[in-house]
Amino acid sequence: MKKFLLLVFLFFFSSNFFSEDIKKINLKAVSIFLDAYDFHIDEVEQKLLEEIQARPEQPLPYFYLSYLKLWSYASDKKQEDFVTLIDYSEKALEKLKIFEQSNEATVYFYIGMTLGIRGFARLIRSDNLKAFWEIKNSKSYLQDALKLNPKLVDPELILGLYEYSFAFAPGVYKWALYLFGFQTNQEEAIKKIKNAFQKGKYLKNEAAFYLSLIYINSEFNPNEAEKHIKYLLKKFPNNPIFSYVYAIYLMKNNNSQKASSVLEKILEKDCDNFLQLYAYSYFLLGDCYFKLGEYLKAIENYSAFLDKTKEKSYSNIAYYRTALCYKFLGDEKNFESNLKKISDVAVENSEDLYAARKAENYLKENISDIELELIKTDNLISSGKYSEAIETLIAIENDVIHSDQKAILHLYKAIAFCFLEDYENCENEALKVFNFEVKNERWTYPFACYYLAYSYKKMNNIEEYEKYIKKALSYSDYDFFEILTPKINGLKRIK
């Protein structure tokens, strides 16, 4: 369900979208909400409550309060936030519907947005059928807004997000989505979101945010991701959500050093809101230091994550990498104790599954020196040290005995050559992966296919590109599936 909710996290809406009648009534509420982008959350909430006391007939203060509660509920999953969100949204709908008979596009827009808030909140708590019903009604109002004002582009963002995010719904929910009239054409959905960014008047920031998420997490495209997240950071440099997304972008582009600086800045400030975002920031900072070989700092940040997180996700991989840090530091006792903390129960992502499998293996038979060297080499690649990684792999190649390790070695060589834009050597090394019959590291095959496809596309060998992209897609149920799939999606869409 994590992928299904990818685009739910912190559902940003416009703060400028009004009809003239609503604008006259709610102008102060709108100006108040603008401060939320600079993360003055408590102050904004208090001022909106004061606005309700002064003008209880206004709908928009209730809308924005429910919106703020969605932010916090999406992050921290507190029941009281959900209850308050539903209460504020009901009051917003009650007051907005007084204006519905005016047939103004923006009234329909706000009704659709309010229903969307309720629907996404229900998705987060897995109340899926009620959620689909709320979102179905939201979609209807947003479509009516477009009909009432054909020049209005901004609602296309929300409609595009519905269409795009529901493509990640588990198969068990596909029938319900079909019955509720939802389509899941990702390509068309991206076009709508892009159109809102390029031509929209009111939702440009929100479109940029979601495009950055899509191009980082679902349709990996570094250039597009950088363009949209930097657009936001230029306007809102102190927003920790945008900074967090930027850190993910940097890590996926093998710039762990810069990502660590961004994450350190996020964590400089104490925050009572968005506690899970801060917990995940500690996890990512631990990853940065792990990849940079600063193992004591990595341990410190993994420990902070494990102490603060309210979610089970990424706990296994945090314990696993903590164990490896201790191993690199020569501390066998803590290496083993952290492996024993890893569980394979209710695991939600492929990295945690991988950690559980590895922990079981290493508790039976200790990790070999060659495996440690391969992990260090992977970290060199993740830190942008491609030439050093290749030199290390060449140095240990004759000592590698097991087929699984040989496949990993040649794959890592291929990846390093790819980042150096040496596509012929990338091709040569990636093809060697298939010379070995792997037992446990089946993920090496689809990854090798991806880097072959990438190299062939860069070398304009379209026939071989299509062959290996198809082959990459033929694999299923392998480690790091969630990591490779966005890369494949992004490669397919890059012209």
N, C-alpha and C positions, 0 to 999 in steps of 0.2 A: 504493500500500500504506500510505501515511501515515495516511489516514483510517481504514483498517481497523485500525490499531494505536493509534488515538487513545486508547481507554480502557485500553490496556495500560500506558501510562506510569505507573510507580510504583504497582503494584497493591497497594493498602492492604488488609491483612487485620486481623481482630480479634486483640487480645492478651488477651482475657478469657474466651474461650469454652471451657469445660471440662465434662467429666463429673466427678463427685466422685472417682472412682478416679484419673483423670489429674491432677486438681488436687492431690491429696495427693502425688503423685510430682513434679510439675513446678512447684509454686508459685513456687520461686525463679527458674526460667527465665522465667516470666511477668512477674514484677516487674522482672527485668532488662530485658526487652524494652520495657517502658513508656517507658524513657528514649530509645528510638529516635525517638519523636515529637518530642522536644526536640532531635533531631539530634546526639546523642552517639553517632555511628555506630561509631567505632573502639572506644570504651569498651564499648559493648554487645556488639560482636563478641568482644572479648577475654573478657568475663565469661561469655558463653555457652560459649566454648571451655573455660574453667575449670570450668564446670558439667558439661560432658561428661567432663572428666577425673575429677571427683568422683563422677559418677553416669552412667556410660556406657550404662546400660540405658534411659535416658529418651528418648522420641521428640521431645518438643517443642523442646529446644535445637537439634536438627538441623533441625526445621521452620523455626524462626525464623532460623537461619543461612542456609538456602536462600532464605528470604524476603528477607533483607537483600541477598543476592547478586542477586536479581531486581531490586531497586531500582537497584543500581549497574550491572548489565548493561543494563537498559532505558535508562539515561542514557548510558553511555559505550561500550557494545558491546565490552568487552574479552573476548577468548576465554577467558582464565584465569578470569574470573568465571563464565562459562557452565559450564565444566568443574567448577568447585567447587560451583556450584549443583546440578548433576546429582548429584554425589557426595553432598552433604548430603541432598538430597531422597530419594535411594535409601535412605540409612540411616534417614531419618525414616519412610518407608513400611515398611521392614522391621520396625521396632520398633512402629509403630502397628498393624500387622496382627496382632501378638500379642494386642491388645485387641479385634480385630474380632469374635471369637466372642461377646463380651459383649452384642452387639446394642445398644449404647448410641449414641444419636443423635450425640453429640459426637465419638465415635471416627470414625464415618462422615464427619462434617463435616470433621475434620482430614485424613482420607485424601483427601477430595474437594478440599480446599484445596491439599494438597501436589501432587496431580496437576495442578491448575490452574496452579500455579507453573511446573511443568515444561512444560505446554502453551504458556503465554504466552511463556516463554523461547524455545521452538522457533519460535513465530510471529515473534518479533523477528529471528531469524536466517533467516527464510523457509523453514524446514523444515516446510512447511505440513501435509502429510499426517500426519506423526508428531504434529504439534501437535494436529490435529483428533482424533486417536485418544486422546491424553492427556486432552483437554478433554471428549470424549465420556464417558470413564470417570469424570472428575471430576463431570460433570453427574449421572451415575447414582448416585454416592455421595451427592451433595448432596440429590437427590430422595429417596433412601432415608432420609437423616437427617430429612427433613420427615415421611416416613411414620411413622418410629419415634417422633417427637414432634411431633404436629400443631400444638402451641402454639408451636413454634419458627418464628420469622419470619425470622431473620437469613440463612439460606441463600438466601432469595429474592433478596437483593442480588446474590450471585454469579451465580445463574441468570439474573436480569434483565440483568446485565452481559454475559453470554454472548449472550443473545438480542439485546440492543441493539447491541453492537459488531459482531456478524457481519452486521448489516444493511448495513454499509459494505464488506463483502467485494467485491473485484472480481468481475465476472461469471464469469471463468474458474474461480473457486473455488465458485460457487453449487452446482454439481452435487455436489461433494464434501460440502459442508455438508448438502445434502439427504440424501445417502446415510448420513451420520453422524447423522441425526435432529435437526438443529438447525432451530429456527424463528426467524424474524426479524421478529416483530411489535413494532415500536418502541413503540407506544402501550401495549401490555400490559407490555413490559419496563420502561417508566418507572413504571408502576403498582407493579410489584414492588419497584423500587428505592425509591420513595416509601414503600411499606409498611414496608420495612426501616428507613427513617429514622424514621417516625412510631411504629412499634410494636415494632421490634427492641430487644433488650436489650443486645446485645454489639457490633453493627456500626454504631452510629449515626454515629460519626465517619467511617467509611468511606463510608457512604451519603451523608452530607453532601458529602464530597469529590467523589464521582462525580456527584451532582446538580449541584454547582457547575460541573463540567466540561461536563456536558450542556447546561446552561442558558446557558453562555457560548459553547461551540464548536459545538454541534449543533442545539440547539432554542432559539435566542436568546430569553431571557426575563430582562431585567435585574433585575426585582424578586426573582424566585426565585433567581437567581444570587447576588445580594447577600446574601440571607437565609442561604444555606448557607455561603458562604465566610466571612462575618463570624462565624457560629457557630463555625467552626473556628479563626479567628484569635483569637477571645476566649479559647479554651482553650489554643492553641499559638501565641502571638504571635511566637515566634522561629523558627518552622518556615519555611525559605525556599521550600519547594514551595507551601505555602498562600499565602505572600506573592506568589510569582510568578503564581499563578492570579489573585490579587486585582489585580495590576497589569494583567493582560490584561483583566479585567473593567472596570477604570477606563478603559483605553484605548478599549475598545469603547463606552464611554459618554462619550467625548469629554472625558475629564479627564486630559489628558497631563501637566499640572503635578503633580497628586497621584501619578500613576503613576510619574513620574520619582523622586519622593521614596521611594516603596516600593522601587523597583529599586536606587537608590543604597544603601539600607540593606542589601539582600541582598548587594551587592557589597563592602560594608565588610569582610566577614570572608573570609579566605582559606579555601579548602576543597579538600581532595584528593579528595573524593567528589563525584559528580554534576557532573563538569566540563562536560558539555554543557548542563545547566541554567544554569550560570553563563555559558556562552558565549551562550546565547539571551537571558539577562538583559542582556548588553551590546548585543545587537541591538535589543531592545525599548527600551532606554534611548536608543540612537541614534535610534530612531523618535520617541521623546518629544521629544527636542531638535530634531529635524528639523521636527516639527509646530509647535514653539514658536518656531521661527525662530532658534534658537541653534546656528548652523551649525558653528562650530569644535568645540563639545562633541559635536555629532552625528557629525562626522568622527572624533573621538577614539574614540567608542564603537563605531561601525561597524568601525573599524580593529581594535579589541580583539576584536570578534566574529570577524572574518575571520582573525585570528591564532590564536584559540583553538578555533574550531569544528572538529569532526571530521566534520561532515556537510556535504554539498553544498547542502542546502536553504537557501534565503534568502541565499545568497552573491550571486546575481545582483541581487536587489533591494537588497542592502546596497551593492554597487558602484554601482548606478544612483542611489540616493539620495545616496551620497557624491559622485558626479559632480554632481548637482544642487546640493549644498551649495557645491561649488567654483564652480559657475556663479553662484549668488547672491552669492558673495564676489568675483566678477569674475576668477577664476583659470581662464582658458580651457585652459591646458596640462593641469592636473590634471582638469578637466572631461572632456577628450577621453581622457586616459590611463585614467581609471576606466571610461569607456564601453567601451574596447577590452578590458578584463578580463572583460567579460560574455560568457558562452557560452550557446548554445542546445542544448548536448549534455547528454543525461540529466537534463533539468530535471524536477523532481518536483511543482511546485505552480504555480498560475496566476499568482502574483505574479512568480515568476522568469521565466515565459514572457513576461509583459508587459514586464518589464525588458529581456529579450533583443530583443524586437520594437522597443521604443523606442530602444534603443542603436543598432540597425542603422539606424533612420531618422535619428537625430540625427548619426550619423557621416557620413551622406550629405548631409544638409541640417540646418543648425544649428537648435536649438530657438528658436521665436519668442518675442517678448516677451509676446504674449497667452497662450501656453502656460504661461510662467512665472507669469503673474498667476493663471491658473486653478489651478496647483499651490499657490500661496500661499493662494488662497481655500479650497481643499480642506483645507489645514493649519489655517486659521482655524476651519473647521467642526469639525475633529478636536480643536481646543483649546477648544471650547465657545463660540467667539466668533461666534455666529450672526448677530446684527444687523450686525456689522462685515463679515462675509462678504457679506451681501446688499447692503450699501452699495458694496462693491468691485465686485461683479458688475454692479450698475446702472451704475457709473461707466465700465466698460469695454465694456458691451454694444454700443454703436454702432461700436466698433472691431473687433468680431469678424466675420470674413468667411467662414471655412470652415464648412461644415455640421457637421462633427464637433465643432468647438469650440463652435458654437451649441448643439448638443444637450447638451454637457457643462455649459455655462453655465446653461441652464434646469434641468437636473437638479440642479446644486448649489444653485440657488435653492430648488427644491422641497424638498431635504433640509434646508436651513437653516430654511425655514418650518415643516417638519414638527417639528423639534426645538423650535421656538418655540410649537408646538401651534396654529399658524395653518393649519388643514387646508384651508380654501377656497383660500388662495393656494398651498399645496402642490399641490393638485389642478390649479389653473390652470397652474402652471409645469411640472408633470410631463406634462400633456397636450401642451404645446408641443414636447416632445422628439420626438414622432412627426411633427412637421411637417418634419423634416430627414432627408434620406437620408444616413445615415452610411456611411462607407467603411471605417474602421478601428476606430472606437470602438463596436462593436456591443453592448458591455456596457451602454451607456446605456439601451437599450430595456428589458431585463428589470429593471434597477434602477428605471426610471421606473414600470414596472408594479407593482413592489413598493410604492413610496411612494404610488401611487394606491390600491392595495388597502388599505394601512395607513390612509390618510386616510379612505377610504370606510367602513372598519370603525369608525373613531372617530366618524364622522358617522352611523353606524347605517344606512348605505346598503348593505344586504347583497347586493343584486343586483349592484351595480357592484363590490363587494368580490370576490365570487365570480368575476366576469368577469375581473378583472385578476390575481387570484391564479392562475387557470387559465392566463392568457396568460403570466404570469411563468414558470410551470413549463414552458411550451411551448418556451422557448429552451434551447439547449444549446451547448456548445463556445464559450463567450465568456470574456473576461478577468474575473477575480475571481469565478468561479463558486463557489469554495470559501468566499468571504465572504458571498455573497448567499444561498446555499442554507440556512444555519442561520437566517437572518432569516425566510425564507419558512416554514420548518418551525415556528419559534417563533410566527409570526403565525397560522398555521393552528390552533395548539393553544390560543392565548389566547382565552378565552371573552368 
